[in-house]
Amino acid sequence: MGALYTILSVVLALVCVGIVIAVLLQKKRDAGFSGSVGGVGASAQAENFDKTKKRTTEGRLERLTKLLGAVFMILALVIALMA
């Protein structure tokens, strides 16, 4: 049981480093709250952008961040239940 705990802890640390790198590589979004209340034109433009965003590097980084976040939560839960 101790070896499995150690292995999962190392994997969790690597996932943490991966999340930090993925977040730092993403572009800064300056719009903030004002961009979210931009009106119909802005939302229609954002919807169009979201459809093609999956193929871009930014879209891939976003998906990677979400995946690593989910793996982090699952690993943290498993490790907490093992302790």
N, CA, C and O atoms as a Tinker XYZ file with bonds, in Angstrom:
   332  protein
     1  N      0.824000   -1.190000    0.000000    73     2
     2  CA     0.000000    0.000000    0.000000    64     1     3
     3  C      0.870000    1.257000    0.000000    63     2     4     5
     4  O      0.496000    2.271000   -0.589000    81     3
     5  N      2.034000    1.192000    0.662000    73     3     6
     6  CA     2.925000    2.342000    0.719000    64     5     7
     7  C      3.511000    2.693000   -0.631000    63     6     8     9
     8  O      3.691000    3.869000   -0.949000    81     7
     9  N      3.814000    1.664000   -1.438000    73     7    10
    10  CA     4.389000    1.915000   -2.763000    64     9    11
    11  C      3.360000    2.574000   -3.677000    63    10    12    13
    12  O      3.696000    3.482000   -4.436000    81    11
    13  N      2.111000    2.122000   -3.608000    73    11    14
    14  CA     1.053000    2.709000   -4.430000    64    13    15
    15  C      0.815000    4.165000   -4.042000    63    14    16    17
    16  O      0.607000    5.018000   -4.904000    81    15
    17  N      0.848000    4.442000   -2.745000    73    15    18
    18  CA     0.681000    5.808000   -2.247000    64    17    19
    19  C      1.800000    6.711000   -2.771000    63    18    20    21
    20  O      1.555000    7.847000   -3.177000    81    19
    21  N      3.020000    6.196000   -2.757000    73    19    22
    22  CA     4.167000    6.965000   -3.243000    64    21    23
    23  C      4.058000    7.229000   -4.742000    63    22    24    25
    24  O      4.314000    8.343000   -5.199000    81    23
    25  N      3.682000    6.218000   -5.496000    73    23    26
    26  CA     3.538000    6.356000   -6.953000    64    25    27
    27  C      2.457000    7.378000   -7.283000    63    26    28    29
    28  O      2.656000    8.240000   -8.139000    81    27
    29  N      1.307000    7.285000   -6.603000    73    27    30
    30  CA     0.219000    8.236000   -6.859000    64    29    31
    31  C      0.611000    9.655000   -6.457000    63    30    32    33
    32  O      0.213000   10.622000   -7.107000    81    31
    33  N      1.382000    9.775000   -5.395000    73    31    34
    34  CA     1.842000   11.108000   -4.973000    64    33    35
    35  C      2.784000   11.722000   -6.005000    63    34    36    37
    36  O      2.711000   12.920000   -6.278000    81    35
    37  N      3.658000   10.914000   -6.573000    73    35    38
    38  CA     4.570000   11.413000   -7.611000    64    37    39
    39  C      3.788000   11.804000   -8.860000    63    38    40    41
    40  O      4.062000   12.838000   -9.470000    81    39
    41  N      2.815000   10.979000   -9.240000    73    39    42
    42  CA     1.985000   11.302000  -10.410000    64    41    43
    43  C      1.198000   12.583000  -10.150000    63    42    44    45
    44  O      1.050000   13.408000  -11.052000    81    43
    45  N      0.693000   12.758000   -8.933000    73    43    46
    46  CA    -0.037000   13.977000   -8.582000    64    45    47
    47  C      0.869000   15.205000   -8.693000    63    46    48    49
    48  O      0.439000   16.250000   -9.180000    81    47
    49  N      2.103000   15.086000   -8.250000    73    47    50
    50  CA     3.051000   16.199000   -8.357000    64    49    51
    51  C      3.335000   16.531000   -9.819000    63    50    52    53
    52  O      3.431000   17.704000  -10.179000    81    51
    53  N      3.469000   15.509000  -10.661000    73    51    54
    54  CA     3.703000   15.748000  -12.092000    64    53    55
    55  C      2.491000   16.404000  -12.747000    63    54    56    57
    56  O      2.642000   17.270000  -13.609000    81    55
    57  N      1.294000   15.995000  -12.341000    73    55    58
    58  CA     0.076000   16.613000  -12.870000    64    57    59
    59  C      0.016000   18.079000  -12.445000    63    58    60    61
    60  O     -0.388000   18.935000  -13.232000    81    59
    61  N      0.414000   18.373000  -11.207000    73    59    62
    62  CA     0.445000   19.767000  -10.732000    64    61    63
    63  C      1.385000   20.613000  -11.580000    63    62    64    65
    64  O      1.044000   21.734000  -11.957000    81    63
    65  N      2.550000   20.089000  -11.877000    73    63    66
    66  CA     3.503000   20.815000  -12.714000    64    65    67
    67  C      2.918000   21.008000  -14.120000    63    66    68    69
    68  O      3.079000   22.070000  -14.720000    81    67
    69  N      2.248000   19.990000  -14.636000    73    67    70
    70  CA     1.617000   20.089000  -15.950000    64    69    71
    71  C      0.535000   21.151000  -15.993000    63    70    72    73
    72  O      0.415000   21.878000  -16.980000    81    71
    73  N     -0.261000   21.248000  -14.925000    73    71    74
    74  CA    -1.303000   22.277000  -14.864000    64    73    75
    75  C     -0.674000   23.667000  -14.861000    63    74    76    77
    76  O     -1.137000   24.560000  -15.571000    81    75
    77  N      0.357000   23.848000  -14.081000    73    75    78
    78  CA     1.020000   25.156000  -14.011000    64    77    79
    79  C      1.562000   25.551000  -15.378000    63    78    80    81
    80  O      1.394000   26.691000  -15.810000    81    79
    81  N      2.207000   24.619000  -16.054000    73    79    82
    82  CA     2.764000   24.911000  -17.382000    64    81    83
    83  C      1.657000   25.225000  -18.380000    63    82    84    85
    84  O      1.766000   26.177000  -19.152000    81    83
    85  N      0.583000   24.421000  -18.366000    73    83    86
    86  CA    -0.517000   24.641000  -19.309000    64    85    87
    87  C     -1.179000   25.991000  -19.073000    63    86    88    89
    88  O     -1.534000   26.675000  -20.033000    81    87
    89  N     -1.349000   26.386000  -17.830000    73    87    90
    90  CA    -1.971000   27.680000  -17.534000    64    89    91
    91  C     -1.050000   28.829000  -17.946000    63    90    92    93
    92  O     -1.514000   29.829000  -18.493000    81    91
    93  N      0.242000   28.692000  -17.687000    73    91    94
    94  CA     1.168000   29.758000  -18.047000    64    93    95
    95  C      1.312000   29.929000  -19.560000    63    94    96    97
    96  O      1.620000   31.026000  -20.026000    81    95
    97  N      1.096000   28.869000  -20.327000    73    95    98
    98  CA     1.211000   28.958000  -21.780000    64    97    99
    99  C     -0.021000   29.577000  -22.439000    63    98   100   101
   100  O      0.037000   29.987000  -23.599000    81    99
   101  N     -1.129000   29.647000  -21.711000    73    99   102
   102  CA    -2.349000   30.200000  -22.298000    64   101   103
   103  C     -2.242000   31.710000  -22.443000    63   102   104   105
   104  O     -1.522000   32.378000  -21.701000    81   103
   105  N     -2.982000   32.230000  -23.428000    73   103   106
   106  CA    -2.981000   33.675000  -23.658000    64   105   107
   107  C     -3.763000   34.373000  -22.562000    63   106   108   109
   108  O     -4.714000   33.827000  -22.003000    81   107
   109  N     -3.337000   35.598000  -22.267000    73   107   110
   110  CA    -4.016000   36.401000  -21.259000    64   109   111
   111  C     -5.307000   36.955000  -21.857000    63   110   112   113
   112  O     -5.311000   37.465000  -22.978000    81   111
   113  N     -6.381000   36.854000  -21.119000    73   111   114
   114  CA    -7.667000   37.393000  -21.580000    64   113   115
   115  C     -7.915000   38.708000  -20.860000    63   114   116   117
   116  O     -8.161000   38.731000  -19.654000    81   115
   117  N     -7.848000   39.796000  -21.604000    73   115   118
   118  CA    -7.992000   41.116000  -21.006000    64   117   119
   119  C     -9.440000   41.564000  -20.893000    63   118   120   121
   120  O     -9.724000   42.523000  -20.175000    81   119
   121  N    -10.362000   40.903000  -21.577000    73   119   122
   122  CA   -11.738000   41.369000  -21.616000    64   121   123
   123  C    -12.359000   41.374000  -20.220000    63   122   124   125
   124  O    -13.020000   42.342000  -19.844000    81   123
   125  N    -12.159000   40.331000  -19.466000    73   123   126
   126  CA   -12.689000   40.259000  -18.111000    64   125   127
   127  C    -14.203000   40.370000  -18.082000    63   126   128   129
   128  O    -14.897000   39.820000  -18.937000    81   127
   129  N    -14.703000   41.092000  -17.084000    73   127   130
   130  CA   -16.154000   41.221000  -16.926000    64   129   131
   131  C    -16.774000   42.039000  -18.041000    63   130   132   133
   132  O    -17.888000   41.744000  -18.472000    81   131
   133  N    -16.085000   43.050000  -18.514000    73   131   134
   134  CA   -16.649000   43.908000  -19.558000    64   133   135
   135  C    -16.847000   43.132000  -20.858000    63   134   136   137
   136  O    -17.754000   43.450000  -21.628000    81   135
   137  N    -16.024000   42.131000  -21.114000    73   135   138
   138  CA   -16.200000   41.323000  -22.314000    64   137   139
   139  C    -17.380000   40.386000  -22.225000    63   138   140   141
   140  O    -17.942000   39.991000  -23.247000    81   139
   141  N    -17.763000   40.023000  -21.006000    73   139   142
   142  CA   -18.886000   39.100000  -20.852000    64   141   143
   143  C    -20.225000   39.805000  -21.016000    63   142   144   145
   144  O    -21.231000   39.145000  -21.275000    81   143
   145  N    -20.267000   41.128000  -20.872000    73   143   146
   146  CA   -21.501000   41.881000  -21.037000    64   145   147
   147  C    -21.429000   42.740000  -22.289000    63   146   148   149
   148  O    -21.948000   43.856000  -22.317000    81   147
   149  N    -20.788000   42.220000  -23.317000    73   147   150
   150  CA   -20.558000   42.991000  -24.526000    64   149   151
   151  C    -21.757000   43.142000  -25.435000    63   150   152   153
   152  O    -21.700000   43.939000  -26.371000    81   151
   153  N    -22.822000   42.430000  -25.212000    73   151   154
   154  CA   -23.999000   42.543000  -26.054000    64   153   155
   155  C    -24.110000   41.388000  -27.023000    63   154   156   157
   156  O    -23.330000   40.438000  -26.971000    81   155
   157  N    -25.096000   41.480000  -27.917000    73   155   158
   158  CA   -25.384000   40.390000  -28.853000    64   157   159
   159  C    -24.256000   40.192000  -29.840000    63   158   160   161
   160  O    -23.896000   39.052000  -30.131000    81   159
   161  N    -23.688000   41.257000  -30.361000    73   159   162
   162  CA   -22.621000   41.142000  -31.350000    64   161   163
   163  C    -21.415000   40.410000  -30.802000    63   162   164   165
   164  O    -20.815000   39.578000  -31.484000    81   163
   165  N    -21.071000   40.719000  -29.586000    73   163   166
   166  CA   -19.910000   40.080000  -28.978000    64   165   167
   167  C    -20.174000   38.606000  -28.715000    63   166   168   169
   168  O    -19.287000   37.772000  -28.896000    81   167
   169  N    -21.395000   38.281000  -28.286000    73   167   170
   170  CA   -21.687000   36.871000  -27.990000    64   169   171
   171  C    -21.759000   36.054000  -29.273000    63   170   172   173
   172  O    -21.340000   34.897000  -29.287000    81   171
   173  N    -22.280000   36.630000  -30.348000    73   171   174
   174  CA   -22.337000   35.913000  -31.620000    64   173   175
   175  C    -20.924000   35.690000  -32.161000    63   174   176   177
   176  O    -20.621000   34.630000  -32.708000    81   175
   177  N    -20.079000   36.680000  -32.006000    73   175   178
   178  CA   -18.699000   36.548000  -32.459000    64   177   179
   179  C    -17.960000   35.510000  -31.615000    63   178   180   181
   180  O    -17.177000   34.726000  -32.151000    81   179
   181  N    -18.198000   35.497000  -30.318000    73   179   182
   182  CA   -17.556000   34.524000  -29.431000    64   181   183
   183  C    -18.036000   33.117000  -29.738000    63   182   184   185
   184  O    -17.255000   32.169000  -29.657000    81   183
   185  N    -19.308000   32.963000  -30.091000    73   183   186
   186  CA   -19.839000   31.643000  -30.434000    64   185   187
   187  C    -19.176000   31.109000  -31.694000    63   186   188   189
   188  O    -18.846000   29.925000  -31.766000    81   187
   189  N    -18.979000   31.967000  -32.690000    73   187   190
   190  CA   -18.283000   31.570000  -33.909000    64   189   191
   191  C    -16.849000   31.173000  -33.608000    63   190   192   193
   192  O    -16.344000   30.192000  -34.152000    81   191
   193  N    -16.200000   31.926000  -32.749000    73   191   194
   194  CA   -14.813000   31.649000  -32.399000    64   193   195
   195  C    -14.699000   30.325000  -31.653000    63   194   196   197
   196  O    -13.743000   29.580000  -31.868000    81   195
   197  N    -15.649000   30.021000  -30.785000    73   195   198
   198  CA   -15.604000   28.781000  -30.014000    64   197   199
   199  C    -15.700000   27.552000  -30.897000    63   198   200   201
   200  O    -15.144000   26.507000  -30.557000    81   199
   201  N    -16.391000   27.652000  -32.021000    73   199   202
   202  CA   -16.529000   26.502000  -32.911000    64   201   203
   203  C    -15.205000   26.148000  -33.583000    63   202   204   205
   204  O    -14.925000   24.972000  -33.815000    81   203
   205  N    -14.398000   27.144000  -33.893000    73   203   206
   206  CA   -13.120000   26.889000  -34.556000    64   205   207
   207  C    -11.961000   26.832000  -33.571000    63   206   208   209
   208  O    -10.839000   26.499000  -33.952000    81   207
   209  N    -12.220000   27.152000  -32.319000    73   207   210
   210  CA   -11.169000   27.224000  -31.312000    64   209   211
   211  C    -10.566000   25.855000  -31.001000    63   210   212   213
   212  O     -9.407000   25.771000  -30.595000    81   211
   213  N    -11.327000   24.795000  -31.185000    73   211   214
   214  CA   -10.850000   23.452000  -30.853000    64   213   215
   215  C     -9.603000   23.077000  -31.636000    63   214   216   217
   216  O     -8.783000   22.294000  -31.156000    81   215
   217  N     -9.451000   23.618000  -32.819000    73   215   218
   218  CA    -8.323000   23.252000  -33.681000    64   217   219
   219  C     -7.082000   24.086000  -33.430000    63   218   220   221
   220  O     -6.014000   23.776000  -33.957000    81   219
   221  N     -7.201000   25.123000  -32.646000    73   219   222
   222  CA    -6.063000   26.003000  -32.408000    64   221   223
   223  C     -5.249000   25.523000  -31.211000    63   222   224   225
   224  O     -5.685000   24.677000  -30.430000    81   223
   225  N     -4.069000   26.084000  -31.098000    73   223   226
   226  CA    -3.209000   25.746000  -29.960000    64   225   227
   227  C     -3.857000   26.182000  -28.656000    63   226   228   229
   228  O     -3.769000   25.480000  -27.648000    81   227
   229  N     -4.502000   27.328000  -28.674000    73   227   230
   230  CA    -5.176000   27.823000  -27.472000    64   229   231
   231  C     -6.288000   26.865000  -27.033000    63   230   232   233
   232  O     -6.452000   26.601000  -25.842000    81   231
   233  N     -7.037000   26.356000  -27.988000    73   231   234
   234  CA    -8.096000   25.402000  -27.674000    64   233   235
   235  C     -7.546000   24.105000  -27.102000    63   234   236   237
   236  O     -8.110000   23.532000  -26.169000    81   235
   237  N     -6.439000   23.653000  -27.674000    73   235   238
   238  CA    -5.816000   22.423000  -27.166000    64   237   239
   239  C     -5.286000   22.624000  -25.751000    63   238   240   241
   240  O     -5.419000   21.741000  -24.905000    81   239
   241  N     -4.688000   23.778000  -25.494000    73   239   242
   242  CA    -4.196000   24.063000  -24.146000    64   241   243
   243  C     -5.342000   24.129000  -23.142000    63   242   244   245
   244  O     -5.209000   23.670000  -22.007000    81   243
   245  N     -6.465000   24.701000  -23.561000    73   243   246
   246  CA    -7.624000   24.784000  -22.689000    64   245   247
   247  C     -8.153000   23.387000  -22.347000    63   246   248   249
   248  O     -8.468000   23.100000  -21.192000    81   247
   249  N     -8.248000   22.527000  -23.360000    73   247   250
   250  CA    -8.703000   21.152000  -23.112000    64   249   251
   251  C     -7.719000   20.396000  -22.235000    63   250   252   253
   252  O     -8.126000   19.636000  -21.356000    81   251
   253  N     -6.410000   20.602000  -22.470000    73   251   254
   254  CA    -5.395000   19.949000  -21.655000    64   253   255
   255  C     -5.498000   20.396000  -20.202000    63   254   256   257
   256  O     -5.357000   19.580000  -19.290000    81   255
   257  N     -5.740000   21.676000  -19.983000    73   255   258
   258  CA    -5.883000   22.197000  -18.628000    64   257   259
   259  C     -7.085000   21.566000  -17.932000    63   258   260   261
   260  O     -7.005000   21.189000  -16.764000    81   259
   261  N     -8.187000   21.455000  -18.648000    73   259   262
   262  CA    -9.384000   20.830000  -18.070000    64   261   263
   263  C     -9.133000   19.367000  -17.747000    63   262   264   265
   264  O     -9.543000   18.883000  -16.691000    81   263
   265  N     -8.462000   18.660000  -18.650000    73   263   266
   266  CA    -8.163000   17.248000  -18.432000    64   265   267
   267  C     -7.236000   17.068000  -17.227000    63   266   268   269
   268  O     -7.483000   16.217000  -16.372000    81   267
   269  N     -6.183000   17.863000  -17.163000    73   267   270
   270  CA    -5.256000   17.768000  -16.040000    64   269   271
   271  C     -5.938000   18.145000  -14.726000    63   270   272   273
   272  O     -5.630000   17.574000  -13.680000    81   271
   273  N     -6.852000   19.094000  -14.777000    73   271   274
   274  CA    -7.607000   19.464000  -13.572000    64   273   275
   275  C     -8.472000   18.315000  -13.079000    63   274   276   277
   276  O     -8.551000   18.060000  -11.877000    81   275
   277  N     -9.121000   17.620000  -14.010000    73   275   278
   278  CA    -9.940000   16.473000  -13.635000    64   277   279
   279  C     -9.086000   15.345000  -13.064000    63   278   280   281
   280  O     -9.457000   14.721000  -12.070000    81   279
   281  N     -7.937000   15.085000  -13.698000    73   279   282
   282  CA    -7.022000   14.047000  -13.203000    64   281   283
   283  C     -6.513000   14.431000  -11.819000    63   282   284   285
   284  O     -6.403000   13.575000  -10.941000    81   283
   285  N     -6.203000   15.706000  -11.615000    73   283   286
   286  CA    -5.745000   16.183000  -10.314000    64   285   287
   287  C     -6.792000   15.913000   -9.239000    63   286   288   289
   288  O     -6.465000   15.400000   -8.168000    81   287
   289  N     -8.050000   16.258000   -9.518000    73   287   290
   290  CA    -9.101000   16.060000   -8.526000    64   289   291
   291  C     -9.293000   14.582000   -8.188000    63   290   292   293
   292  O     -9.459000   14.217000   -7.023000    81   291
   293  N     -9.269000   13.747000   -9.208000    73   291   294
   294  CA    -9.452000   12.307000   -8.980000    64   293   295
   295  C     -8.290000   11.737000   -8.173000    63   294   296   297
   296  O     -8.503000   10.992000   -7.216000    81   295
   297  N     -7.067000   12.085000   -8.554000    73   295   298
   298  CA    -5.893000   11.592000   -7.823000    64   297   299
   299  C     -5.898000   12.092000   -6.374000    63   298   300   301
   300  O     -5.589000   11.334000   -5.455000    81   299
   301  N     -6.244000   13.348000   -6.173000    73   299   302
   302  CA    -6.275000   13.897000   -4.818000    64   301   303
   303  C     -7.307000   13.163000   -3.969000    63   302   304   305
   304  O     -7.059000   12.878000   -2.798000    81   303
   305  N     -8.455000   12.857000   -4.550000    73   303   306
   306  CA    -9.490000   12.120000   -3.833000    64   305   307
   307  C     -9.038000   10.711000   -3.481000    63   306   308   309
   308  O     -9.253000   10.244000   -2.363000    81   307
   309  N     -8.410000   10.036000   -4.438000    73   307   310
   310  CA    -7.924000    8.669000   -4.201000    64   309   311
   311  C     -6.860000    8.658000   -3.111000    63   310   312   313
   312  O     -6.870000    7.797000   -2.231000    81   311
   313  N     -5.942000    9.621000   -3.176000    73   311   314
   314  CA    -4.883000    9.686000   -2.168000    64   313   315
   315  C     -5.469000    9.999000   -0.785000    63   314   316   317
   316  O     -5.033000    9.441000    0.223000    81   315
   317  N     -6.453000   10.890000   -0.750000    73   315   318
   318  CA    -7.078000   11.216000    0.536000    64   317   319
   319  C     -7.813000   10.014000    1.123000    63   318   320   321
   320  O     -7.805000    9.816000    2.338000    81   319
   321  N     -8.440000    9.220000    0.277000    73   319   322
   322  CA    -9.146000    8.037000    0.771000    64   321   323
   323  C     -8.177000    6.948000    1.215000    63   322   324   325
   324  O     -8.512000    6.126000    2.068000    81   323
   325  N     -6.979000    6.939000    0.642000    73   323   326
   326  CA    -5.983000    5.936000    1.020000    64   325   327
   327  C     -5.336000    6.273000    2.368000    63   326   328   329
   328  O     -4.907000    5.372000    3.089000    81   327
   329  N     -5.264000    7.546000    2.707000    73   327   330
   330  CA    -4.555000    7.955000    3.927000    64   329   331
   331  C     -5.332000    7.640000    5.176000    63   330   332
   332  O     -4.867000    7.924000    6.280000    81   331
